[in-house]
């Protein structure tokens, strides 16, 4: 039996742009072998999709509450995502 998989769309709010949050997200997600993407949003938040083993997605969500050293995360919201997801993790241009 295959381990459970999970895919979520996440929005991170706070001081998360201009502090290397996206680069940190790419590095952390790749370490956890997750697929998906991350991008800046016009409202100052960061949006991401994480897909992989449920335990690894949970670990990534936990990491998102902290972020890189210069970030000040105020909120992390996650919802199930059913859209397309690439197998690798990459950074998209901002919306």
Secondary structure, 3 states (H helix, E strand, C coil): CCCCEEEEEEEEEEECCCCCHHHHHHHHHHHCCCEEEEEECCCCCEEEEEEEEHHHHHHHHHHHCCCCCCCEEEEEEEEECCCCCCCCEEECCCC
